[in-house]
Amino acid sequence: MSDLAFLETVKLMPPDYQQEVKDFIEFVWEKKLGKEPLSQGKRIPGLFKGKMWMSPDFDEPLEDFKDYM
């Protein structure tokens, strides 16, 4: 079964069966790799502070669209 076919099969399952599949995958992940599965975890505010820059004229209309305004 291809990855795509597997995902489509899981999507067709009722939500409680989908949860069982998810739980089983997490169980196997922990058993074989000995660590927690990858998860979203809690977000940390300010983690990327100073790593993003936005132009001061960000909200100004673009020159390319002046003909349409």
PDB file with SEQRES, HELIX, SHEET and CRYST1 records, atoms N, CA, C and O in Angstrom:
SEQRES   1 A   69  MET SER ASP LEU ALA PHE LEU GLU THR VAL LYS LEU MET          
SEQRES   2 A   69  PRO PRO ASP TYR GLN GLN GLU VAL LYS ASP PHE ILE GLU          
SEQRES   3 A   69  PHE VAL TRP GLU LYS LYS LEU GLY LYS GLU PRO LEU SER          
SEQRES   4 A   69  GLN GLY LYS ARG ILE PRO GLY LEU PHE LYS GLY LYS MET          
SEQRES   5 A   69  TRP MET SER PRO ASP PHE ASP GLU PRO LEU GLU ASP PHE          
SEQRES   6 A   69  LYS ASP TYR MET                                              
HELIX    1 AA1 ASP A    3  LEU A   12  1                                  10    
HELIX    2 AA2 PRO A   15  LEU A   33  1                                  19    
HELIX    3 AA3 GLU A   63  TYR A   68  5                                   6    
CRYST1    1.000    1.000    1.000  90.00  90.00  90.00 P 1           1          
ATOM      1  N   MET A   1       0.862  -1.183   0.000  1.00  0.00           N  
ATOM      2  CA  MET A   1       0.000   0.000   0.000  1.00  0.00           C  
ATOM      3  C   MET A   1       0.898   1.233   0.000  1.00  0.00           C  
ATOM      4  O   MET A   1       1.825   1.339   0.804  1.00  0.00           O  
ATOM      5  N   SER A   2       0.623   2.132  -0.880  1.00  0.00           N  
ATOM      6  CA  SER A   2       1.411   3.361  -0.954  1.00  0.00           C  
ATOM      7  C   SER A   2       1.046   4.291   0.205  1.00  0.00           C  
ATOM      8  O   SER A   2       0.022   4.107   0.862  1.00  0.00           O  
ATOM      9  N   ASP A   3       1.891   5.282   0.444  1.00  0.00           N  
ATOM     10  CA  ASP A   3       1.626   6.252   1.507  1.00  0.00           C  
ATOM     11  C   ASP A   3       0.312   6.978   1.267  1.00  0.00           C  
ATOM     12  O   ASP A   3      -0.470   7.199   2.192  1.00  0.00           O  
ATOM     13  N   LEU A   4       0.083   7.342   0.025  1.00  0.00           N  
ATOM     14  CA  LEU A   4      -1.143   8.066  -0.317  1.00  0.00           C  
ATOM     15  C   LEU A   4      -2.375   7.195  -0.082  1.00  0.00           C  
ATOM     16  O   LEU A   4      -3.378   7.668   0.453  1.00  0.00           O  
ATOM     17  N   ALA A   5      -2.301   5.931  -0.478  1.00  0.00           N  
ATOM     18  CA  ALA A   5      -3.425   5.017  -0.268  1.00  0.00           C  
ATOM     19  C   ALA A   5      -3.678   4.822   1.227  1.00  0.00           C  
ATOM     20  O   ALA A   5      -4.826   4.753   1.666  1.00  0.00           O  
ATOM     21  N   PHE A   6      -2.598   4.733   1.999  1.00  0.00           N  
ATOM     22  CA  PHE A   6      -2.738   4.586   3.449  1.00  0.00           C  
ATOM     23  C   PHE A   6      -3.451   5.794   4.050  1.00  0.00           C  
ATOM     24  O   PHE A   6      -4.381   5.644   4.842  1.00  0.00           O  
ATOM     25  N   LEU A   7      -3.010   6.987   3.669  1.00  0.00           N  
ATOM     26  CA  LEU A   7      -3.627   8.208   4.198  1.00  0.00           C  
ATOM     27  C   LEU A   7      -5.094   8.311   3.798  1.00  0.00           C  
ATOM     28  O   LEU A   7      -5.932   8.720   4.601  1.00  0.00           O  
ATOM     29  N   GLU A   8      -5.405   7.943   2.563  1.00  0.00           N  
ATOM     30  CA  GLU A   8      -6.796   7.984   2.110  1.00  0.00           C  
ATOM     31  C   GLU A   8      -7.646   6.994   2.901  1.00  0.00           C  
ATOM     32  O   GLU A   8      -8.792   7.291   3.237  1.00  0.00           O  
ATOM     33  N   THR A   9      -7.089   5.816   3.200  1.00  0.00           N  
ATOM     34  CA  THR A   9      -7.820   4.817   3.981  1.00  0.00           C  
ATOM     35  C   THR A   9      -8.100   5.336   5.381  1.00  0.00           C  
ATOM     36  O   THR A   9      -9.205   5.173   5.898  1.00  0.00           O  
ATOM     37  N   VAL A  10      -7.110   5.957   5.991  1.00  0.00           N  
ATOM     38  CA  VAL A  10      -7.292   6.501   7.340  1.00  0.00           C  
ATOM     39  C   VAL A  10      -8.332   7.615   7.326  1.00  0.00           C  
ATOM     40  O   VAL A  10      -9.136   7.719   8.253  1.00  0.00           O  
ATOM     41  N   LYS A  11      -8.327   8.446   6.294  1.00  0.00           N  
ATOM     42  CA  LYS A  11      -9.303   9.538   6.197  1.00  0.00           C  
ATOM     43  C   LYS A  11     -10.732   9.018   6.122  1.00  0.00           C  
ATOM     44  O   LYS A  11     -11.661   9.686   6.576  1.00  0.00           O  
ATOM     45  N   LEU A  12     -10.915   7.827   5.551  1.00  0.00           N  
ATOM     46  CA  LEU A  12     -12.253   7.251   5.407  1.00  0.00           C  
ATOM     47  C   LEU A  12     -12.769   6.623   6.704  1.00  0.00           C  
ATOM     48  O   LEU A  12     -13.962   6.344   6.826  1.00  0.00           O  
ATOM     49  N   MET A  13     -11.875   6.401   7.670  1.00  0.00           N  
ATOM     50  CA  MET A  13     -12.261   5.775   8.937  1.00  0.00           C  
ATOM     51  C   MET A  13     -13.040   6.746   9.808  1.00  0.00           C  
ATOM     52  O   MET A  13     -12.878   7.962   9.696  1.00  0.00           O  
ATOM     53  N   PRO A  14     -13.895   6.200  10.683  1.00  0.00           N  
ATOM     54  CA  PRO A  14     -14.556   7.062  11.671  1.00  0.00           C  
ATOM     55  C   PRO A  14     -13.500   7.688  12.594  1.00  0.00           C  
ATOM     56  O   PRO A  14     -12.423   7.119  12.768  1.00  0.00           O  
ATOM     57  N   PRO A  15     -13.796   8.847  13.181  1.00  0.00           N  
ATOM     58  CA  PRO A  15     -12.814   9.548  14.024  1.00  0.00           C  
ATOM     59  C   PRO A  15     -12.234   8.701  15.160  1.00  0.00           C  
ATOM     60  O   PRO A  15     -11.048   8.824  15.468  1.00  0.00           O  
ATOM     61  N   ASP A  16     -13.045   7.846  15.785  1.00  0.00           N  
ATOM     62  CA  ASP A  16     -12.502   7.039  16.886  1.00  0.00           C  
ATOM     63  C   ASP A  16     -11.479   6.023  16.373  1.00  0.00           C  
ATOM     64  O   ASP A  16     -10.512   5.728  17.076  1.00  0.00           O  
ATOM     65  N   TYR A  17     -11.665   5.485  15.173  1.00  0.00           N  
ATOM     66  CA  TYR A  17     -10.681   4.583  14.584  1.00  0.00           C  
ATOM     67  C   TYR A  17      -9.424   5.349  14.182  1.00  0.00           C  
ATOM     68  O   TYR A  17      -8.312   4.839  14.320  1.00  0.00           O  
ATOM     69  N   GLN A  18      -9.598   6.559  13.691  1.00  0.00           N  
ATOM     70  CA  GLN A  18      -8.443   7.394  13.347  1.00  0.00           C  
ATOM     71  C   GLN A  18      -7.589   7.639  14.586  1.00  0.00           C  
ATOM     72  O   GLN A  18      -6.360   7.623  14.518  1.00  0.00           O  
ATOM     73  N   GLN A  19      -8.252   7.867  15.719  1.00  0.00           N  
ATOM     74  CA  GLN A  19      -7.522   8.096  16.970  1.00  0.00           C  
ATOM     75  C   GLN A  19      -6.750   6.845  17.371  1.00  0.00           C  
ATOM     76  O   GLN A  19      -5.624   6.942  17.857  1.00  0.00           O  
ATOM     77  N   GLU A  20      -7.354   5.661  17.170  1.00  0.00           N  
ATOM     78  CA  GLU A  20      -6.656   4.412  17.484  1.00  0.00           C  
ATOM     79  C   GLU A  20      -5.411   4.251  16.616  1.00  0.00           C  
ATOM     80  O   GLU A  20      -4.363   3.832  17.108  1.00  0.00           O  
ATOM     81  N   VAL A  21      -5.517   4.577  15.342  1.00  0.00           N  
ATOM     82  CA  VAL A  21      -4.363   4.496  14.443  1.00  0.00           C  
ATOM     83  C   VAL A  21      -3.276   5.456  14.915  1.00  0.00           C  
ATOM     84  O   VAL A  21      -2.100   5.093  14.956  1.00  0.00           O  
ATOM     85  N   LYS A  22      -3.665   6.674  15.271  1.00  0.00           N  
ATOM     86  CA  LYS A  22      -2.707   7.668  15.766  1.00  0.00           C  
ATOM     87  C   LYS A  22      -2.024   7.173  17.040  1.00  0.00           C  
ATOM     88  O   LYS A  22      -0.806   7.282  17.179  1.00  0.00           O  
ATOM     89  N   ASP A  23      -2.813   6.627  17.970  1.00  0.00           N  
ATOM     90  CA  ASP A  23      -2.253   6.107  19.217  1.00  0.00           C  
ATOM     91  C   ASP A  23      -1.269   4.971  18.949  1.00  0.00           C  
ATOM     92  O   ASP A  23      -0.212   4.897  19.575  1.00  0.00           O  
ATOM     93  N   PHE A  24      -1.624   4.081  18.011  1.00  0.00           N  
ATOM     94  CA  PHE A  24      -0.742   2.963  17.685  1.00  0.00           C  
ATOM     95  C   PHE A  24       0.571   3.457  17.086  1.00  0.00           C  
ATOM     96  O   PHE A  24       1.641   2.954  17.431  1.00  0.00           O  
ATOM     97  N   ILE A  25       0.492   4.429  16.200  1.00  0.00           N  
ATOM     98  CA  ILE A  25       1.710   4.976  15.589  1.00  0.00           C  
ATOM     99  C   ILE A  25       2.603   5.596  16.660  1.00  0.00           C  
ATOM    100  O   ILE A  25       3.820   5.410  16.635  1.00  0.00           O  
ATOM    101  N   GLU A  26       2.007   6.330  17.598  1.00  0.00           N  
ATOM    102  CA  GLU A  26       2.794   6.923  18.687  1.00  0.00           C  
ATOM    103  C   GLU A  26       3.413   5.844  19.563  1.00  0.00           C  
ATOM    104  O   GLU A  26       4.551   5.987  20.011  1.00  0.00           O  
ATOM    105  N   PHE A  27       2.670   4.757  19.814  1.00  0.00           N  
ATOM    106  CA  PHE A  27       3.185   3.647  20.614  1.00  0.00           C  
ATOM    107  C   PHE A  27       4.403   3.018  19.939  1.00  0.00           C  
ATOM    108  O   PHE A  27       5.432   2.806  20.581  1.00  0.00           O  
ATOM    109  N   VAL A  28       4.284   2.723  18.648  1.00  0.00           N  
ATOM    110  CA  VAL A  28       5.390   2.117  17.907  1.00  0.00           C  
ATOM    111  C   VAL A  28       6.586   3.059  17.878  1.00  0.00           C  
ATOM    112  O   VAL A  28       7.726   2.621  18.031  1.00  0.00           O  
ATOM    113  N   TRP A  29       6.333   4.345  17.683  1.00  0.00           N  
ATOM    114  CA  TRP A  29       7.410   5.343  17.654  1.00  0.00           C  
ATOM    115  C   TRP A  29       8.195   5.310  18.965  1.00  0.00           C  
ATOM    116  O   TRP A  29       9.426   5.280  18.958  1.00  0.00           O  
ATOM    117  N   GLU A  30       7.477   5.315  20.090  1.00  0.00           N  
ATOM    118  CA  GLU A  30       8.139   5.294  21.397  1.00  0.00           C  
ATOM    119  C   GLU A  30       8.885   3.990  21.615  1.00  0.00           C  
ATOM    120  O   GLU A  30      10.011   3.994  22.111  1.00  0.00           O  
ATOM    121  N   LYS A  31       8.268   2.874  21.250  1.00  0.00           N  
ATOM    122  CA  LYS A  31       8.860   1.560  21.482  1.00  0.00           C  
ATOM    123  C   LYS A  31      10.134   1.369  20.666  1.00  0.00           C  
ATOM    124  O   LYS A  31      11.147   0.912  21.197  1.00  0.00           O  
ATOM    125  N   LYS A  32      10.093   1.708  19.407  1.00  0.00           N  
ATOM    126  CA  LYS A  32      11.237   1.465  18.524  1.00  0.00           C  
ATOM    127  C   LYS A  32      12.328   2.520  18.657  1.00  0.00           C  
ATOM    128  O   LYS A  32      13.515   2.198  18.595  1.00  0.00           O  
ATOM    129  N   LEU A  33      11.940   3.759  18.836  1.00  0.00           N  
ATOM    130  CA  LEU A  33      12.932   4.829  18.876  1.00  0.00           C  
ATOM    131  C   LEU A  33      13.255   5.287  20.294  1.00  0.00           C  
ATOM    132  O   LEU A  33      14.239   5.994  20.512  1.00  0.00           O  
ATOM    133  N   GLY A  34      12.433   4.887  21.249  1.00  0.00           N  
ATOM    134  CA  GLY A  34      12.696   5.222  22.635  1.00  0.00           C  
ATOM    135  C   GLY A  34      12.557   6.685  22.977  1.00  0.00           C  
ATOM    136  O   GLY A  34      13.174   7.168  23.927  1.00  0.00           O  
ATOM    137  N   LYS A  35      11.759   7.389  22.216  1.00  0.00           N  
ATOM    138  CA  LYS A  35      11.563   8.795  22.531  1.00  0.00           C  
ATOM    139  C   LYS A  35      10.152   9.214  22.167  1.00  0.00           C  
ATOM    140  O   LYS A  35       9.409   8.481  21.515  1.00  0.00           O  
ATOM    141  N   GLU A  36       9.809  10.403  22.603  1.00  0.00           N  
ATOM    142  CA  GLU A  36       8.484  10.947  22.326  1.00  0.00           C  
ATOM    143  C   GLU A  36       8.316  11.187  20.829  1.00  0.00           C  
ATOM    144  O   GLU A  36       9.265  11.581  20.151  1.00  0.00           O  
ATOM    145  N   PRO A  37       7.121  10.952  20.317  1.00  0.00           N  
ATOM    146  CA  PRO A  37       6.882  11.271  18.910  1.00  0.00           C  
ATOM    147  C   PRO A  37       6.920  12.775  18.682  1.00  0.00           C  
ATOM    148  O   PRO A  37       6.758  13.562  19.615  1.00  0.00           O  
ATOM    149  N   LEU A  38       7.133  13.159  17.447  1.00  0.00           N  
ATOM    150  CA  LEU A  38       7.127  14.580  17.119  1.00  0.00           C  
ATOM    151  C   LEU A  38       5.733  15.131  17.359  1.00  0.00           C  
ATOM    152  O   LEU A  38       4.746  14.561  16.893  1.00  0.00           O  
ATOM    153  N   SER A  39       5.652  16.219  18.071  1.00  0.00           N  
ATOM    154  CA  SER A  39       4.350  16.814  18.346  1.00  0.00           C  
ATOM    155  C   SER A  39       4.456  18.327  18.229  1.00  0.00           C  
ATOM    156  O   SER A  39       5.547  18.890  18.143  1.00  0.00           O  
ATOM    157  N   GLN A  40       3.316  18.955  18.229  1.00  0.00           N  
ATOM    158  CA  GLN A  40       3.284  20.407  18.104  1.00  0.00           C  
ATOM    159  C   GLN A  40       3.863  21.077  19.341  1.00  0.00           C  
ATOM    160  O   GLN A  40       4.564  22.082  19.220  1.00  0.00           O  
ATOM    161  N   GLY A  41       3.592  20.554  20.506  1.00  0.00           N  
ATOM    162  CA  GLY A  41       4.097  21.164  21.720  1.00  0.00           C  
ATOM    163  C   GLY A  41       3.544  22.555  21.943  1.00  0.00           C  
ATOM    164  O   GLY A  41       2.773  23.064  21.130  1.00  0.00           O  
ATOM    165  N   LYS A  42       3.938  23.166  23.042  1.00  0.00           N  
ATOM    166  CA  LYS A  42       3.476  24.521  23.329  1.00  0.00           C  
ATOM    167  C   LYS A  42       4.315  25.526  22.560  1.00  0.00           C  
ATOM    168  O   LYS A  42       5.519  25.349  22.375  1.00  0.00           O  
ATOM    169  N   ARG A  43       3.662  26.569  22.124  1.00  0.00           N  
ATOM    170  CA  ARG A  43       4.371  27.641  21.432  1.00  0.00           C  
ATOM    171  C   ARG A  43       5.081  28.523  22.447  1.00  0.00           C  
ATOM    172  O   ARG A  43       4.588  28.748  23.553  1.00  0.00           O  
ATOM    173  N   ILE A  44       6.240  29.016  22.054  1.00  0.00           N  
ATOM    174  CA  ILE A  44       7.017  29.880  22.935  1.00  0.00           C  
ATOM    175  C   ILE A  44       6.970  31.292  22.364  1.00  0.00           C  
ATOM    176  O   ILE A  44       7.535  31.546  21.300  1.00  0.00           O  
ATOM    177  N   PRO A  45       6.299  32.220  23.060  1.00  0.00           N  
ATOM    178  CA  PRO A  45       6.215  33.589  22.548  1.00  0.00           C  
ATOM    179  C   PRO A  45       7.599  34.238  22.461  1.00  0.00           C  
ATOM    180  O   PRO A  45       8.441  34.057  23.340  1.00  0.00           O  
ATOM    181  N   GLY A  46       7.813  34.987  21.393  1.00  0.00           N  
ATOM    182  CA  GLY A  46       9.056  35.729  21.239  1.00  0.00           C  
ATOM    183  C   GLY A  46      10.236  34.915  20.757  1.00  0.00           C  
ATOM    184  O   GLY A  46      11.364  35.406  20.765  1.00  0.00           O  
ATOM    185  N   LEU A  47      10.005  33.689  20.341  1.00  0.00           N  
ATOM    186  CA  LEU A  47      11.096  32.816  19.928  1.00  0.00           C  
ATOM    187  C   LEU A  47      11.854  33.362  18.719  1.00  0.00           C  
ATOM    188  O   LEU A  47      13.069  33.185  18.621  1.00  0.00           O  
ATOM    189  N   PHE A  48      11.153  34.020  17.803  1.00  0.00           N  
ATOM    190  CA  PHE A  48      11.786  34.546  16.595  1.00  0.00           C  
ATOM    191  C   PHE A  48      11.954  36.057  16.629  1.00  0.00           C  
ATOM    192  O   PHE A  48      12.090  36.697  15.586  1.00  0.00           O  
ATOM    193  N   LYS A  49      11.943  36.620  17.821  1.00  0.00           N  
ATOM    194  CA  LYS A  49      12.083  38.064  17.957  1.00  0.00           C  
ATOM    195  C   LYS A  49      13.402  38.520  17.331  1.00  0.00           C  
ATOM    196  O   LYS A  49      14.468  37.971  17.609  1.00  0.00           O  
ATOM    197  N   GLY A  50      13.296  39.540  16.476  1.00  0.00           N  
ATOM    198  CA  GLY A  50      14.478  40.082  15.826  1.00  0.00           C  
ATOM    199  C   GLY A  50      14.920  39.330  14.586  1.00  0.00           C  
ATOM    200  O   GLY A  50      15.887  39.732  13.940  1.00  0.00           O  
ATOM    201  N   LYS A  51      14.238  38.246  14.237  1.00  0.00           N  
ATOM    202  CA  LYS A  51      14.625  37.465  13.070  1.00  0.00           C  
ATOM    203  C   LYS A  51      13.759  37.765  11.855  1.00  0.00           C  
ATOM    204  O   LYS A  51      13.981  37.217  10.775  1.00  0.00           O  
ATOM    205  N   MET A  52      12.781  38.630  12.031  1.00  0.00           N  
ATOM    206  CA  MET A  52      11.902  38.988  10.926  1.00  0.00           C  
ATOM    207  C   MET A  52      11.913  40.494  10.767  1.00  0.00           C  
ATOM    208  O   MET A  52      11.974  41.234  11.749  1.00  0.00           O  
ATOM    209  N   TRP A  53      11.854  40.940   9.534  1.00  0.00           N  
ATOM    210  CA  TRP A  53      11.870  42.367   9.261  1.00  0.00           C  
ATOM    211  C   TRP A  53      10.735  42.683   8.308  1.00  0.00           C  
ATOM    212  O   TRP A  53      10.503  41.948   7.349  1.00  0.00           O  
ATOM    213  N   MET A  54      10.025  43.775   8.567  1.00  0.00           N  
ATOM    214  CA  MET A  54       8.941  44.202   7.700  1.00  0.00           C  
ATOM    215  C   MET A  54       9.223  45.628   7.253  1.00  0.00           C  
ATOM    216  O   MET A  54       9.551  46.495   8.063  1.00  0.00           O  
ATOM    217  N   SER A  55       9.092  45.853   5.976  1.00  0.00           N  
ATOM    218  CA  SER A  55       9.351  47.162   5.394  1.00  0.00           C  
ATOM    219  C   SER A  55       8.424  48.210   6.002  1.00  0.00           C  
ATOM    220  O   SER A  55       7.252  47.918   6.239  1.00  0.00           O  
ATOM    221  N   PRO A  56       8.918  49.426   6.262  1.00  0.00           N  
ATOM    222  CA  PRO A  56       8.064  50.477   6.824  1.00  0.00           C  
ATOM    223  C   PRO A  56       6.882  50.829   5.913  1.00  0.00           C  
ATOM    224  O   PRO A  56       5.837  51.265   6.396  1.00  0.00           O  
ATOM    225  N   ASP A  57       7.045  50.641   4.606  1.00  0.00           N  
ATOM    226  CA  ASP A  57       5.950  50.956   3.685  1.00  0.00           C  
ATOM    227  C   ASP A  57       5.141  49.704   3.302  1.00  0.00           C  
ATOM    228  O   ASP A  57       4.581  49.635   2.208  1.00  0.00           O  
ATOM    229  N   PHE A  58       5.086  48.750   4.181  1.00  0.00           N  
ATOM    230  CA  PHE A  58       4.399  47.483   3.918  1.00  0.00           C  
ATOM    231  C   PHE A  58       2.940  47.683   3.502  1.00  0.00           C  
ATOM    232  O   PHE A  58       2.459  47.003   2.595  1.00  0.00           O  
ATOM    233  N   ASP A  59       2.240  48.600   4.149  1.00  0.00           N  
ATOM    234  CA  ASP A  59       0.823  48.821   3.871  1.00  0.00           C  
ATOM    235  C   ASP A  59       0.560  49.774   2.707  1.00  0.00           C  
ATOM    236  O   ASP A  59      -0.593  49.993   2.337  1.00  0.00           O  
ATOM    237  N   GLU A  60       1.598  50.333   2.138  1.00  0.00           N  
ATOM    238  CA  GLU A  60       1.426  51.258   1.016  1.00  0.00           C  
ATOM    239  C   GLU A  60       1.048  50.487  -0.245  1.00  0.00           C  
ATOM    240  O   GLU A  60       1.477  49.348  -0.427  1.00  0.00           O  
ATOM    241  N   PRO A  61       0.243  51.105  -1.120  1.00  0.00           N  
ATOM    242  CA  PRO A  61      -0.118  50.430  -2.378  1.00  0.00           C  
ATOM    243  C   PRO A  61       1.121  50.185  -3.246  1.00  0.00           C  
ATOM    244  O   PRO A  61       2.050  50.993  -3.258  1.00  0.00           O  
ATOM    245  N   LEU A  62       1.123  49.084  -3.954  1.00  0.00           N  
ATOM    246  CA  LEU A  62       2.238  48.747  -4.831  1.00  0.00           C  
ATOM    247  C   LEU A  62       2.132  49.519  -6.140  1.00  0.00           C  
ATOM    248  O   LEU A  62       1.033  49.764  -6.639  1.00  0.00           O  
ATOM    249  N   GLU A  63       3.264  49.894  -6.684  1.00  0.00           N  
ATOM    250  CA  GLU A  63       3.306  50.624  -7.951  1.00  0.00           C  
ATOM    251  C   GLU A  63       2.641  49.812  -9.070  1.00  0.00           C  
ATOM    252  O   GLU A  63       1.970  50.373  -9.936  1.00  0.00           O  
ATOM    253  N   ASP A  64       2.829  48.518  -9.045  1.00  0.00           N  
ATOM    254  CA  ASP A  64       2.300  47.657 -10.107  1.00  0.00           C  
ATOM    255  C   ASP A  64       0.776  47.679 -10.193  1.00  0.00           C  
ATOM    256  O   ASP A  64       0.216  47.406 -11.255  1.00  0.00           O  
ATOM    257  N   PHE A  65       0.100  47.999  -9.099  1.00  0.00           N  
ATOM    258  CA  PHE A  65      -1.360  47.949  -9.074  1.00  0.00           C  
ATOM    259  C   PHE A  65      -2.025  49.319  -9.191  1.00  0.00           C  
ATOM    260  O   PHE A  65      -3.248  49.415  -9.093  1.00  0.00           O  
ATOM    261  N   LYS A  66      -1.255  50.362  -9.396  1.00  0.00           N  
ATOM    262  CA  LYS A  66      -1.838  51.707  -9.477  1.00  0.00           C  
ATOM    263  C   LYS A  66      -2.831  51.834 -10.627  1.00  0.00           C  
ATOM    264  O   LYS A  66      -3.794  52.593 -10.517  1.00  0.00           O  
ATOM    265  N   ASP A  67      -2.623  51.110 -11.728  1.00  0.00           N  
ATOM    266  CA  ASP A  67      -3.550  51.154 -12.866  1.00  0.00           C  
ATOM    267  C   ASP A  67      -4.926  50.600 -12.500  1.00  0.00           C  
ATOM    268  O   ASP A  67      -5.922  50.956 -13.130  1.00  0.00           O  
ATOM    269  N   TYR A  68      -4.988  49.745 -11.502  1.00  0.00           N  
ATOM    270  CA  TYR A  68      -6.241  49.089 -11.131  1.00  0.00           C  
ATOM    271  C   TYR A  68      -6.970  49.791  -9.993  1.00  0.00           C  
ATOM    272  O   TYR A  68      -8.070  49.380  -9.625  1.00  0.00           O  
ATOM    273  N   MET A  69      -6.394  50.815  -9.443  1.00  0.00           N  
ATOM    274  CA  MET A  69      -7.011  51.494  -8.300  1.00  0.00           C  
ATOM    275  C   MET A  69      -7.674  52.781  -8.720  1.00  0.00           C  
ATOM    276  O   MET A  69      -8.244  53.483  -7.885  1.00  0.00           O  
TER     277      MET A  69                                                      
END                                                                             
